[in-house]
């Protein structure tokens, strides 16, 4: 990780642009000596002070509120100074340059949160929840991030780790006292405890999956031939006229993106150019972008005209393998077909009318069900790496269970250790430095 943790760091902690208030944050050993230079005096801890911010010549740059938090009672665990000034980008840059002139260095992205983690103020899951809270796009996502920040996710992981440690103690005892007539594992007791632990771990995986969906959402690409109603369906899902709707084929030349929420689930809907042979250079570029978007989708909505029940083989050949596909027959208002979802051997089929809205509710419920999303209370935010760690822990537990009766205590102990390591990576109790650097580099500067 670049830069020494002994350096005093500073950054603008508010978003770029003009605003009523802008905040410059400083953290490190030099904060007590910086205060008199910038504020004209030292400040008492945890008291808001209104006064001038001074440049190197003693001239007033601005007047605002300053707050001083001495170590270790601060966000980072170090001495922290916050300068709340008027939100002019030029003024905030002048304040930051003033601090840099006093020997402070610019903070890296996420370095304040990184120091809070390294100084034991937050564990890794809580530190990540800060970035997730800032990036939340729905109320449910914000609440789940706050639960993680308050430690709900971490507490449940720590409980599992404590149980694993206790099980490992019994196994290690059976290894150390193998020559004694002592049954540390107990007949059937270890198997039942492993099963109970696996059930709790599976429950956490399910909740974490919901938290991951709340934060990341799903990407849905609407594809089909020109003039089948792709733009009309996008407008219906977005509940506003995002795309131009026309009887002229090929109206949509580029990708149109709309962000919608379904019971708190963020859904990124992409309307694409109609797939067909074309010599128009602009339309050809739109079709190329359509094909690229199809490969990045979590689900493809293949839109077809309900008056023509056969999907052309050439159209099906355009779709990527490995991406789930839902066939949608649009314009049922012209056919008399009943709206709704039908499960077929080829996959799910939905009959709807983007024009009237009939059957759109079935599509919405289908999208939720396709990713296993359920709006529920008590969900905490989770990331892909958390899901990967939980999956590895589950696999290790299952291997440990398979060792009972057929394997050796040494192999059982190793599988339990692997499960503990996987879970400890979530909270940072066991985390490599390169992983830490990747995690915190994705935070915004000033956090």
ABEGO torsion letter per residue (X at the ends): XBEBAABBBBBBABBBEBBABBBBBBBEAAAAAAAAAAAGBBBBBGBBBBBBBBBAAGBBABBBBBBBBBOABBAAGBBBBBBBBBABAAAAAAAAAAAAAAGBBBBBBGAAAAAAAAAGABBAAAAAAAAAAAABABAAAAAAAAAAAAGAAAAAAAAAAAAAAAAAAAAAAAAAAAABBBBAAEBGAAAAAAAAAAAAAAAAAAAAAAAAAAAAEBBBBBBEBBGAGAAAAAAAAAGBBABBBBABBGABABBBBBBBBBGGBBBBBBBBBBBBBBABAAAAAAAAAAAAAAAABABBBBBBBAABABBBAAAAAABBBGBBBBBBBBGAAAAGBBBEBBBBAAEBBBBBBAAAGBGAAAAAAAAAAAAGBBBBBGBBBBBAAAAAAAAAAAAAAAAAAAABGABBAAAAAAAAAAAAAAAAAAAGABBBAAAAAAAAAABBBGX
